[in-house]
Each structure stands twice: as structure tokens, then as C-alpha cells.
Amino acid sequence: MVDEKTTVIDAQADVDGKLKGKDAVVYGRFRGEIALSGRLVLGEGARVEAAVTADAAEVSGEMKGDLRARSVTLTEKARVQGTVDARVLVVREGAWLSGSVSAGE
């Protein structure tokens, strides 16, 4: 998934601000706004407080805020607090989700 055109925020990074682009992987801490035309991956250990829009999102870390995507997958280690708006929502066993959910057409 990670190629030369994917933005990567590594585990030691602590970022405040806006992230715009196509694809991104976050392993560290991010606060602000994320707007992607492609795929967002929040790896294990990621701590994100943001308003997020993307085509697809996979969450394995912690997220607080609004998450809007066509497809959202919350993996076994995901911890999400906030609003999730997705056409397709997959919540794996072990994931934790607290907040408002709008899924489907």
C-alpha cells in the first residue's frame, strides 16, 4: 500500500495542522484536519484528533473526531470516539466505537 506517492507520518511525529493529498498512513500523533482523495490508514499506535474526509479509511489506532469516507474499516485494535459517516462500515470484533454512526446508502 505504501508507495512513493503516499504521505507517511511516522510513530515519532507529532503534527498539528491540515493534511491534504491522495493517500496517507499515520503511525504517530496528528491533530487538525485530514482531507484525502484516496485512502487513509491509521496504524496501531496512531493517535488522531481530527476532522477526516477520505475515499476509504482503515483505523487500527485511536481516533477522536469526525470520520467521513465511502468505506471505513475498524480493525480489532481500533478505538474511535466521534461521528462516523460511511457508505460501507466494517467493525471487526474487538474494535471500540463510541459516538454517532451513519452507514449505508
C-alpha positions as CSV (number, residue, x, y, z in Angstrom):
1,M,0.0,0.0,0.0
2,V,2.8,2.4,0.9
3,D,4.5,3.8,-2.2
4,E,6.4,6.9,-3.1
5,K,3.2,8.9,-3.5
6,T,1.8,8.1,-0.1
7,T,2.3,10.6,2.8
8,V,3.6,8.8,5.9
9,I,3.6,10.3,9.4
10,D,5.9,8.1,11.4
11,A,5.4,7.0,15.0
12,Q,7.7,9.7,16.5
13,A,5.9,12.5,14.7
14,D,3.6,15.0,16.4
15,V,1.7,17.1,13.9
16,D,-0.8,19.9,14.2
17,G,-2.5,21.3,11.0
18,K,-4.1,20.3,7.7
19,L,-3.1,17.3,5.6
20,K,-4.4,17.3,2.0
21,G,-3.5,14.8,-0.7
22,K,-4.3,11.4,-2.1
23,D,-3.1,8.6,0.2
24,A,-1.7,8.8,3.7
25,V,-0.6,6.5,6.5
26,V,-0.4,7.8,10.1
27,Y,1.6,6.0,12.8
28,G,2.1,9.0,15.1
29,R,0.1,11.8,16.6
30,F,-2.0,14.2,14.4
31,R,-4.3,17.0,15.3
32,G,-6.3,19.1,12.9
33,E,-7.9,18.3,9.6
34,I,-7.2,15.5,7.0
35,A,-8.7,15.6,3.5
36,L,-7.7,12.9,1.1
37,S,-9.0,11.8,-2.3
38,G,-7.7,8.3,-1.7
39,R,-7.0,6.0,1.3
40,L,-6.2,6.8,4.9
41,V,-4.6,4.2,7.2
42,L,-4.3,4.9,10.9
43,G,-1.8,2.3,12.1
44,E,-1.6,0.8,15.6
45,G,-0.2,3.4,17.9
46,A,-1.7,6.3,15.9
47,R,-3.4,9.0,17.9
48,V,-5.6,11.3,15.8
49,E,-7.8,14.1,16.8
50,A,-9.2,15.5,13.5
51,A,-12.0,16.0,11.1
52,V,-11.3,13.4,8.4
53,T,-12.6,13.0,4.9
54,A,-11.3,10.3,2.6
55,D,-12.5,7.8,0.0
56,A,-11.5,4.9,2.3
57,A,-10.2,4.7,5.8
58,E,-8.8,1.9,7.9
59,V,-8.4,2.5,11.6
60,S,-6.1,0.4,13.8
61,G,-5.2,3.2,16.3
62,E,-7.1,5.8,18.3
63,M,-9.2,8.5,16.6
64,K,-11.4,11.3,18.1
65,G,-13.4,13.5,15.8
66,D,-15.5,13.2,12.6
67,L,-14.7,10.5,10.1
68,R,-16.4,10.7,6.7
69,A,-15.5,8.2,4.0
70,R,-17.1,5.9,1.4
71,S,-15.6,2.9,3.1
72,V,-14.5,2.6,6.7
73,T,-12.9,-0.4,8.4
74,L,-12.3,-0.5,12.1
75,T,-9.8,-3.3,12.9
76,E,-9.5,-5.3,16.1
77,K,-7.4,-2.6,17.9
78,A,-9.4,0.5,16.7
79,R,-10.6,3.0,19.3
80,V,-12.9,5.6,17.7
81,Q,-14.8,8.3,19.5
82,G,-16.9,10.7,17.5
83,T,-19.0,10.7,14.3
84,V,-18.6,8.1,11.6
85,D,-20.3,8.6,8.2
86,A,-19.7,5.8,5.7
87,R,-21.5,4.1,2.9
88,V,-19.7,0.8,3.9
89,L,-18.8,0.3,7.6
90,V,-16.9,-2.8,8.8
91,V,-16.3,-3.2,12.5
92,R,-14.1,-6.1,13.4
93,E,-14.5,-8.0,16.7
94,G,-12.5,-6.2,19.4
95,A,-12.9,-2.7,17.9
96,W,-14.4,0.0,20.2
97,L,-16.7,2.7,18.8
98,S,-18.4,5.4,20.8
99,G,-20.5,8.1,19.1
100,S,-22.8,8.7,16.2
101,V,-22.8,6.4,13.2
102,S,-24.5,6.9,9.8
103,A,-23.9,3.9,7.5
104,G,-25.4,2.7,4.2
105,E,-26.8,4.5,1.2
